[in-house]
Amino acid sequence: MQTEEGTSSLQLWIPVILCAHFFSFSFLLHSWNLSRQGNAFLRLFSKKTSRKPSTEQLHQQSTMAPAKGLLRSRQLVSLRWFDLGCCYDSSNPHKVVLKGCYGKVCPGDMMALLGPSGSGKTTLLDMLALRKSLGKLSGKILMNEGPYDRASCQRLTAYIPQEEVLPPVMSCIEVMESWSHLVLPESMNKVERRRLVDQVLAALGLLPKKDVLVGGELPGGLVLKGLSGGEKKRLSVAAGLLRQPAVIFLDEPTTGLDSHSSLGIIKYLSAMAAAGHTIVASIHQPRALIWSHFSQVVVLSQGCMLYSGPRSRLVPWLTEGLGYGPYNPIKHGVEADWVLDLVNIGFNKPKRYYGNSMHNEHHVEEAAHLFLSKYLSEHGHGAQDEAPGCTLSCSTTLQNSVSVHGVSQAAAGAVMNPASCTPQRVLALPGRKSDICRMTEDHFRLTERGVSWWTQVATLSRRELLLTTRNPTDVAGRTLLFSWVGILVGAVFYPRGTALSRLRSVGNAMTVETIAFNLLPYVYMSLYTSEKRFFIADAASGLYKISAFYVAKLLVRLPFAVINSLSMTLTVYGMAGLRIGGRNVEWGPAIAEHAVISTLGYLVASQVIQLSAYLTTNQDAAFMVAIAWTAVNLLLSDTILRFFYFTMTWFEKLKYLSAMWYTYSGLVRAQYLHSQYNCSSGLASNYTFTHLLPKLLPNMQSLQNPSVQRQLVNPAGNAMSSCLLDGGSVVEYFGASTLSSQHICICLLVYLIILHLASYAALHASVKTLRR
Ligand SMILES: Nc1ncnc2c1ncn2[C@@H]1O[C@H](COP(=O)(O)OP(=O)(O)OP(=O)(O)O)[C@@H](O)[C@H]1O
């Protein structure tokens, strides 16, 4: 045991601050370059993205024609649905948003879901894609006249949502390559993979923009320049199409796009349909050329199905079959516009312009009834047995409902009409088996099985690294913040006086450090809530396993979290003049103990923020949960409020729940244990420990004696050769745990593991309870 004298001469904080700033500024420069000259910078850092598009690719881009051999569907999939319904019984009266909806779509078909806003298009699309979890659902869906479950849906279909969720700091090509590693077979070589990516990008007119960042608002509020809204939409479609699944669901793929881009997407989808894919898209006011690419149409209004069948028979049915109209192409424009006006009962329709039109719910329901009778008479009696029509209330529809998920084979057989969907047009396509994307059947089998967990982790780690390092408010901003807080705390507690006189101020420095480590992770909240948004979007597409996502995040984020923590803790350690280790401490130098314990404490606090974001549905709620934890932790940490002030003594037992108490105890033990302080020149009057002595020596009445008190104030003057204060008493005074440092570390580690397990479970639950 050695006596602590004077202040720490360890000027460790200078290199720590310099390194933290160098580290932060290099990442800041990185991000600044990206936002300023995105393309050039990306080319500097990525050989892969430096290739210029070939003349052939640019030609493809200009015509937006899909490349030959790219689109051939390897599996032909038809869907048939019976009496689909959706009702929200949370409101009163119950809200029926879809009822009595029938239809079929075959390989080679391109089906448009048409209807006024709120008519139920997205609801129907979500139900067909088995993504709907909200509301009471009823009806049946068959895939290739057999069962249709979530597994086959994920394997054989892709869903491209209306709102794109793309990482703002990645370039087009990086987004596509990242997707390609998640959805294409692992055995596919780099050249093939790249060719496919380029072809899809070219077909959607994005090849010249491939090195441009997606852009948009970063978590934390910074806005990065990047693709336009329409280009983002096209990129989202391109990513969804990369796997070339048998069935593609698109929610308003052309909304927000200029007419050329819309046509480009529709042409591409049309070519996919011609190659055997099944396309279902909800669509708003398509122009004539776009409308002409659809072969099948479902018309919805007020949740009722007014038509489901070939596009060519839509207008004849509405005019000749129901007596609406007449339809005049010169006066009314595209068929789709006229149909939308006809079925929309939300506005005044002058007869001289619209002729006979629908004006109220009764008209809509009557039209739905008439169409359903016709549909059922044409499509077999199996379906008719199930037909409730369009006038039933929510509750009666649901009484006899069959879940759309997990239709049994027997149930399928009962309603099946084998003659209803023969994809002859596609089966007749030449070379179907031999030239599918120039890949082998094995490749397809692999694609449909999905890539391995390790590949998912590797791909997601790469993506996470880009997201983390390119966001200026992330790695760079946060390291600077931690360093500056460290400098501030260090400056406030910068050593003055002897080690003895600073016992209290060093203790305060550690209290402030512990509290700062519990508050600083709040700056990560926006990151966690935004990453959850991305994750939910990907999870809805079944892109990867939750565990792969979690492990990738952990692998990438952990080193940066440790750097943040060290940049602060070592700065405080050096500037506040904490003890230099290497003496008879419990294990390792004191500085190592301090760094490990404070970092563990910080990781626990960060994990609580992450857990709060995963547990809750929005950022405000996440803040509330996290703040509640911090407040309780602080209260039980015996730092700001000392337990000996409490009247309810049992309260002290709760300190074992406080991660902050373990951290603070660990720091105090590392600082004071196994050290002695020279008090021969007196126990400092301003930070006196004389009140400790009666406690330490309870039987010594003489300690109350005034001369003894004097002696304590100036022991050397009373001819005592030496006066030593044991660090153990100081540890006791600060109320630190009696657990050893190793045990404190184990407690914090267990705490951290429990929080990780809870975060993983919360993420899992958020996917399971995905409300759509
Ligand atoms: N969770 C919900 N609770 C109650 N009603 C809902 C819920 N979700 C959707 N709706 C209602 O369901 C109806 C159909 O919505 P849906 O999104 O399917 O319409 P849409 O035809 O796709 O509309 P748009 O073209 O505007 O996207 C709307 O009236 C909507 O308000």
Ligand as a Chemical Component Dictionary entry (heavy atoms), coordinates in Angstrom:
data_LIG
# 
_chem_comp.id                   LIG 
_chem_comp.type                 NON-POLYMER 
_chem_comp.pdbx_formal_charge   0 
_chem_comp.three_letter_code    LIG 
# 
loop_
_chem_comp_atom.comp_id 
_chem_comp_atom.atom_id 
_chem_comp_atom.alt_atom_id 
_chem_comp_atom.type_symbol 
_chem_comp_atom.charge 
_chem_comp_atom.model_Cartn_x 
_chem_comp_atom.model_Cartn_y 
_chem_comp_atom.model_Cartn_z 
_chem_comp_atom.pdbx_ordinal 
LIG N1  N1  N 0 -56.638 1.108 -38.748 1  
LIG C1  C1  C 0 -57.725 1.573 -39.302 2  
LIG N2  N2  N 0 -58.836 1.801 -38.571 3  
LIG C2  C2  C 0 -59.966 2.279 -39.126 4  
LIG N3  N3  N 0 -60.077 2.538 -40.443 5  
LIG C3  C3  C 0 -59.009 2.322 -41.228 6  
LIG C4  C4  C 0 -57.770 1.834 -40.715 7  
LIG N4  N4  N 0 -56.906 1.705 -41.749 8  
LIG C5  C5  C 0 -57.546 2.101 -42.843 9  
LIG N5  N5  N 0 -58.805 2.474 -42.544 10 
LIG C6  C6  C 0 -59.839 2.944 -43.455 11 
LIG O1  O1  O 0 -60.000 1.961 -44.444 12 
LIG C7  C7  C 0 -60.448 2.576 -45.639 13 
LIG C8  C8  C 0 -59.683 1.973 -46.812 14 
LIG O2  O2  O 0 -58.328 2.355 -46.669 15 
LIG P1  P1  P 0 -57.287 2.017 -47.835 16 
LIG O3  O3  O 0 -55.974 2.508 -47.369 17 
LIG O4  O4  O 0 -57.405 0.588 -48.160 18 
LIG O5  O5  O 0 -57.835 2.900 -49.012 19 
LIG P2  P2  P 0 -57.181 3.198 -50.425 20 
LIG O6  O6  O 0 -58.225 2.928 -51.439 21 
LIG O7  O7  O 0 -55.888 2.495 -50.576 22 
LIG O8  O8  O 0 -56.943 4.758 -50.298 23 
LIG P3  P3  P 0 -55.794 5.669 -50.979 24 
LIG O9  O9  O 0 -56.021 5.580 -52.447 25 
LIG O10 O10 O 0 -56.093 7.032 -50.448 26 
LIG O11 O11 O 0 -54.484 5.122 -50.530 27 
LIG C9  C9  C 0 -60.249 4.079 -45.467 28 
LIG O12 O12 O 0 -61.490 4.688 -45.260 29 
LIG C10 C10 C 0 -59.421 4.192 -44.219 30 
LIG O13 O13 O 0 -59.748 5.333 -43.508 31 
# 
loop_
_chem_comp_bond.comp_id 
_chem_comp_bond.atom_id_1 
_chem_comp_bond.atom_id_2 
_chem_comp_bond.value_order 
_chem_comp_bond.pdbx_ordinal 
LIG N1  C1  SING 1  
LIG C1  N2  SING 2  
LIG C1  C4  DOUB 3  
LIG N2  C2  DOUB 4  
LIG C2  N3  SING 5  
LIG N3  C3  DOUB 6  
LIG C3  C4  SING 7  
LIG C3  N5  SING 8  
LIG C4  N4  SING 9  
LIG N4  C5  DOUB 10 
LIG C5  N5  SING 11 
LIG N5  C6  SING 12 
LIG C6  O1  SING 13 
LIG C6  C10 SING 14 
LIG O1  C7  SING 15 
LIG C7  C8  SING 16 
LIG C7  C9  SING 17 
LIG C8  O2  SING 18 
LIG O2  P1  SING 19 
LIG P1  O3  DOUB 20 
LIG P1  O4  SING 21 
LIG P1  O5  SING 22 
LIG O5  P2  SING 23 
LIG P2  O6  DOUB 24 
LIG P2  O7  SING 25 
LIG P2  O8  SING 26 
LIG O8  P3  SING 27 
LIG P3  O9  DOUB 28 
LIG P3  O10 SING 29 
LIG P3  O11 SING 30 
LIG C9  O12 SING 31 
LIG C9  C10 SING 32 
LIG C10 O13 SING 33 
# 
